[in-house]
Amino acid sequence: MTPQEKAESLGIRFSKQTPGYLAMVVRTGNLLMTSGHVSDMKGKLGAGLTVEQGKVAARECAEKILNSVWNFHGTLNGLRVLKLLGCVNSTLEFHEQHLVVNGCSDLLHEIYGKETDGYHARSALGFAQIPTGSAVEVEAIFEIL
């Protein structure tokens, strides 16, 4: 099954985007770099939101990233996930940002393969606040194969 077919079989929906103030994806050479994509889920990890809820928010970010990549590139096929930056809206005491961002990584592993094109480098950081009060924001870099 191709990455595009796998994503669709997981229920990920793709819809056309209207260009906005900033580009959601840009290309340089054989790289696609995305803007940060925020979750619709609002709140702060460590102050009301659980790790499991954060993982759902991070997965939502991955779905939004994939939709933006699909809009720009026309397909999810022929890509390799290189790098993720996961930003988690969290309290000073919260220290499980890496577990939250697993929600994004897990989906990309499922679509692209955990040991093949979905095997990626990643940073997961805690932030005092994220735009619009979102729980998670993620940006990604893909290689066009």
C-alpha positions in Angstrom: 0.0 0.0 0.0 1.4 3.5 -0.9 1.6 6.2 1.8 -1.3 8.0 0.1 -3.4 4.8 0.2 -2.4 4.1 3.8 -3.3 7.6 5.0 -6.7 7.4 3.3 -7.3 3.9 4.8 -6.6 5.5 8.2 -9.4 8.0 7.6 -7.3 11.0 6.9 -9.2 13.4 4.7 -7.6 15.7 2.2 -9.1 19.0 1.2 -8.0 22.0 -0.9 -6.5 24.9 1.0 -6.8 28.5 0.2 -3.4 30.3 0.3 -3.1 32.4 3.4 -0.7 35.0 4.8 2.2 32.6 4.9 3.0 29.4 2.9 2.1 26.2 4.7 4.8 24.4 2.7 7.8 25.6 0.7 10.2 23.7 -1.4 14.0 24.1 -1.6 15.9 21.7 -3.7 14.4 18.3 -2.9 13.1 19.3 0.5 9.6 20.3 1.6 9.5 22.4 4.7 6.2 23.0 6.5 5.1 25.9 8.7 4.0 25.0 12.2 0.6 23.4 12.2 -1.4 23.8 15.5 -3.9 21.5 17.1 -7.6 22.5 17.4 -7.3 21.2 20.9 -6.6 24.1 23.3 -5.0 23.9 26.7 -1.8 23.2 28.6 -0.2 19.9 29.4 0.3 19.5 33.1 -2.6 21.9 33.8 -5.7 20.1 32.7 -4.6 18.1 29.7 -3.2 14.6 30.0 -0.4 13.0 27.9 -3.0 10.9 26.1 -5.0 14.1 25.1 -1.7 15.7 24.0 -0.9 12.7 21.8 -4.3 13.2 20.1 -3.5 16.9 19.6 -0.1 16.0 18.1 -1.7 13.4 15.8 -4.1 16.1 14.6 -1.1 18.3 13.8 0.3 15.4 11.7 -2.9 15.1 9.8 -2.9 18.9 9.1 0.7 18.7 7.9 -0.1 15.8 5.6 -3.0 17.8 4.1 -0.7 20.8 3.5 1.9 18.5 1.9 -0.8 16.9 -0.3 -2.0 20.4 -1.3 1.6 21.4 -2.3 3.0 18.2 -3.7 -0.2 16.5 -5.0 0.4 13.2 -3.2 2.0 11.8 -0.1 3.9 9.3 -2.2 7.6 9.6 -3.0 8.5 11.3 0.3 10.7 10.6 3.3 10.1 12.2 6.7 13.4 13.8 7.8 12.7 15.9 10.8 9.9 17.1 13.2 9.8 19.9 15.7 7.1 19.4 18.2 6.2 22.3 20.5 4.0 21.4 23.5 2.1 24.1 25.5 3.0 23.0 29.0 3.6 24.0 32.6 7.1 24.3 33.9 6.7 21.1 35.9 5.5 19.0 32.9 8.4 17.0 31.5 6.8 14.5 29.1 6.8 16.6 25.9 8.5 13.7 24.0 5.5 11.4 24.9 3.0 13.9 23.6 4.9 14.4 20.3 4.8 10.6 19.8 1.2 11.1 18.7 2.6 12.8 15.5 5.6 10.4 15.1 3.4 7.4 15.5 1.1 8.4 12.6 4.0 9.2 10.3 5.6 5.8 11.2 2.3 4.1 10.4 2.0 5.8 7.0 5.7 5.8 5.9 7.1 2.9 7.9 8.8 3.1 11.2 12.1 1.7 9.9 12.0 3.1 6.4 10.8 6.5 5.0 9.0 7.4 8.3 12.1 7.0 10.4 12.9 10.6 11.4 14.9 12.9 13.6 12.8 14.9 16.1 12.9 17.5 18.8 10.1 17.9 21.4 10.1 21.1 23.4 7.9 22.7 26.1 6.6 26.2 25.6 4.9 28.6 28.0 2.3 29.4 25.3 1.5 28.5 21.7 -0.5 30.8 19.3 -4.2 30.6 19.8 -3.7 28.6 23.0 -3.3 25.4 21.1 -2.0 22.4 23.0 0.6 21.4 20.3 2.3 22.8 17.3 4.4 20.7 14.9 6.5 21.5 11.9 8.1 19.0 9.5 10.7 18.5 6.8 10.2 15.9 4.1 12.6 14.8 1.4 11.3 14.3 -2.1 12.7 10.9 -3.3 
